[in-house]
């Protein structure tokens, strides 16, 4: 696959068209409309299609094609609803979404020991932003359906007395590894990082094994297939510190090479899911041979919170992040309005102080500094406990906060709440909050994220509704959303299709409007010329 260009041109014709033979069994011959990402489908084609139940794409097989540019699919999960859809709701599966062989992955990346972080992953060759580094199949996918009876029994055990980890998923996954995997695969999981390699079996492991022995012999006869409690505890920890939450169901997924990726709050890579839960790792930035491959263990929204908040969340993995963002002396996500000039911003520093104002250059007094930092603690607690459905309360806190803070992450959190609250009721108000979200994101963390891409796309939707004459504006927003999503998940991914379609349609409409205007002007000019000639 070609790498994604830095700036994608607006296509003049459908890209990636599939030329069909004149006579193919089951194919429907029809003229292709000039629409983006169009394709001719035939019965049996593997596709990604929109399930109208939630607007998301899922894998399916074309069952029947109709003359009116609609088709019927058979969903891979046997779902029977929402099977008929338009052509523009269907996409070809990408070659970039299938898992690679271990040998191919090892040619692309290398695991190296580092003095600070232990084993980490490094790329062997240069990669452009958006280029696939590798695609890895999971070692195991642990879903309740693997042993529904065991899952249900563990749920009851947890309800009677909660497990110490607050969930049964890690213990269930460890049990599925013991029950279903071969020795080599178990060895891969046992080899993963855990903070305490020699940890003794905890009380939760003991309780679960006792429950299996007493009540679930038909599921697992521990006499025939015994389990070492310490080994099971090691597997629990390996799943806890190295797995990913399943993107569709209440379960976990664990990978081999991907688990070697260290965390960074400014990660060099991004990822999405491919076929059969494959992990598609892409370069977020330009990489040189030998560069470290890092991902974020935090959600995108957490990357927009202060360094202190990120560090606190990362304690779940028992380490302190030392990335470039976390090492900055000044936290640009904690801005306070200058009390002297009321125009500039005071940013918090790591030494519990405030930097001089960036407009008037005045330094806050020690009393003002302590007052502002104390107010920040109170507002953080208040915002964390806000009920986003209580819009009046959110507005009250927001109105008070903007008199104290500027370019602060808690304002971003409330802007998000108010955007969601007003987008269906007061689009003009919602757009202002969306604009502020984008402004803060690009100020504090300027790399592509799914949040920023979707903010841009949603702002484009709003502009197109509120100001249809501003074609240049919403076209620009769709373009930016498309470019970011092309880096994050590729040009063929279902997420990228949405802004691509909007960009193409808006650009086509704008070009047609320009052409019509030119024709009208030309016709008026000809008519005027004829009249003058006659008068002469």
Secondary structure, 3 states (H helix, E strand, C coil): CCCCCCCCCCCCCCCCCCCCCCCCCCECCCCCCCCCCCCCCECCCEEEEEECCCCEEEEEEEEEEECCCEEEEEECCCCCCCCEEEHHHEEECCHHHCCCCHHHHHHHEEEEEECCCEEEEEECCCECCCCEEEEECCCEEECHHHHHHHHHHHHHHHHHCCCCCCCCHHHHHHHHHHHHCCHHHHHHHHCCCCCCCCCCCCHHHHHHHHHHHHHCCCCCCCCCCCCCHHHHHHHHHHHHHHCEECCCCCCEEECCCHHHCEECCCCCEEEEECHHHCEEEEECCCECCCCECEECCCCHHHHHCCHHHHHHHHHHHCCCCCCCCCCCCEEEEEEEECCCCCCCEEEEECCCCECCCCCCCCCCCHHHHHHHHHHHHHHHHHHHCCCCCCHHHHHHHHHHHCCCEEEEHHHHHHHHHHHHHHCCCCHHHHHHHHHHHHHHHHHHCCCCCHHHHHHHHHHHHHHHHHCCCCHHHHHHHHHHHHHHHHHHHCCCCHHHHHHHHHHHHHHHHHHHHHHHHHHHHHHHHHHHHHHHHHHC
